[in-house]
């Protein structure tokens, strides 16, 4: 049993706790009679995904992956229900932003501060070369130093799960969690693309005090084109 599968009950509780926010965000787009079947589908997706996630062995990546997986399950359930991508995207943004904004301000301040300390940077530096040889829980990355600190992921297990679930343009919405995290915690994240969105890497650059600049989801770019 994988590290994540062994903690399924906790992740299912996280998923269930999101339900009221999803129903409020979706409004009339989902009939009340369909809500329980959608939640059940999300729970089933979560149960299928958790055993396919390997333990990266690093607390940072465990938290990163574990925090995203319930959202991934909800996105898959919404797509399977046949909701249009723009509807899912609008609801996802409302739910995700709301959860970050509900965090106590001191938690956001401390989490943002830690991003720029050796507590976070150190593990990424130490394990970058090893991850390139053997992905850690499906993650591989490179680190860049200089005026700003960068972590550029070349393998992502969440992107792999999106592909398996055939989420199409709904999947990369998950990557927008990083936008909302940066805005809430002051990371000053700059990113031009993600693996899930078709880029060669997820190029995270952290710039304390700078505005968040993150690529738009692929479906919005196709609409503009």
N, C-alpha and C positions, 0 to 999 in steps of 0.2 A: 504494500500500500504506500502511495506517495505521501510526502509531507502535506500536500494540499488535500488529498483525499481523506487523510486521517482527521482533518479539521473541517470536514464537510458541514457538520452541524452549525459551526460558527459562520461559515460563509452563507449557508442557507438563511440564517437569522439576519445577516446583513442584507441579503436579497429581499426578504420579506419586509424588512424595515423601510425599504424604498417604495413599497407599493403605494401608500397613500399619496406620496409626492408625484408618482407617475400618473395616477388617476386624475389628480388635480391638473397636472400639466397637459394631459391629453384631452381632458374635457369631453366634449361630444364626439370626438374622433373614435372613441371606444365605447360601445354600448355597455351599460352596467352588467348585463347578463354575460358579457364576454370576458369580464375582468378576471374571474377565477381561472378560466381556461388559459389565459395568457400568462398569469402568474404560475400556473402549473407547468406550462411549457418552459418558462424561464428556469424553474427549479430543475426540470428534466435536463435542460441544456447544461446547467451548472454541474449536475451529477455526472454528465458525460465528459465534461471538460476537465474537471479536477484531476482524475487519474492520469490524464495526458500531460499534466504539468509536472516537470521535474523540479526537485529542490535545488535552487542555485547555491545554497549554503551561506548566503550573505543576507543579513537582516534587511538591508536596504532593498534588495531585489525581491525578497519575500513579501515585504510590505507593498512595494510597487505593483507586483503581480497580483497579490491577494486583494488589494484595493480595487483593482480594475475588473476582476473576473465577474463579480455580480452585475456590473454594468454591461459587460459583454453578453451575459446570459439574457438580460432584459432586451438588449438590442436584437439578439437573434429571435427572441419570442415575438417582438414587434414586427420584424420582417416577415416571419412565418405567418403572422396573422394577416399580412397583406397591407399594412399601413404604408403610405407613401413616404419616401425618404425625407422630404422636407418636414413632414409632420413629426416623424421620429426625431429628426435633428432639433427641431424647436423644443420638443418635450425634454429631450436629453439635456440640452443646454440649461433649461430651467431647473431640472432636477439636480444636475451636477453643481451648478452655481449656487443653488440654494443650500446644498449640503456643505460646501466650503464656507459660505457666508455664515452658516450656523455654528461653525467652529468658534470656540472662545478666542478672542483677539490675541491673548497671550500665547496660545498654542500656535497660532499662525505666525506670530513674531518669532518665537523660538525655532519653529520648523524652518522658517526662512533664513534665520541667522545660521543655523546648523549647516545649511547647504553650502555655505562659504567657508566652512572650517575643515580641519583634517579629519573630523569624525565622519564626514561624508566623502570628501575628496580622497582620503587615504586608501580606503578599500578599493575604490575605482582605479587608483594608480597601481596598487599592489597586484591586482588580479587581471589587469587589462591584457597582458601578454599571455597569461594562461588561458583566458577566455578565447583568445584568437586561435589557440591550438585545440582546445576542447571547450565548447560552449558550456557555461555554467547555468544549468537549468534552462538551456535553450538560448541563453543570452551571450552575445559576443560584442565587444566594444573596443574602441580606441579612445585614448585620452589626449587632449591638446592643452598645452599650457601657454602662458603669455599674459597679455593684458586681461584676458578672460579665460575662465576654465571651461573646457568643453568635454562632453562625453558623447561619442558618436557610435551608435549601435549599428552593427552590421548583421546581427541576428536577433530576432525577437520572437519569443514563443507565443505572445499574444497575436502577432501578425500571422503566425502559423495556424493558430486556432481559428482565426477569422477566415482563412482560406479553406480550412476543412469544413467550416460551417457554411461556406458559400455565401458570405454576407455581402459581397459586392461593395457598392458605394456606401452601405450602412456601416461596415466595419471600421473604416478610418475615423468615424465619429468618436470612437473610443479614444483616439489619440488627442482629441480636444480636451481631455481631462488635464493634460499638461498645461494648456493655456489657462484653464481656470485655477489650477494649482499655483501657477506663476503669478497670476493677478492677485490671488489671495495672500500669497506668502512673500511677494517681493523678489522673485527670482530674477526678473528682467530677462526671461527666456527669449532667445532668438533661435528659430528653427525654420528651415526652408522646405523640409519634406520628411516623409516617414516611409519606412518599408511597406507598411500597410497601404499607403497611398501610391505606391509604385516607384518611390525613390530608391536609390542604391543604399541609403543609410538614413537613420534618424539622427540628424545633426543638432544635438542640444548644446547651446552655448549660454552660460549663465553670466549675467551682467548686472551686478548689484546696483539698484537704483534706476536702471533703464526701463523703458516701457516694454511690455511683452509684445513680441512680434513673432507670430506663429502662422504657418501656412493655413489657408482656408481648406475645408474638407473638399475632396475631389468633386462631389456632386454639385457644389456651389460654383466651382470653376467651370464645369461643363454647362451650367445654366447661363453663365455670363458669356461663354463662347458662342 
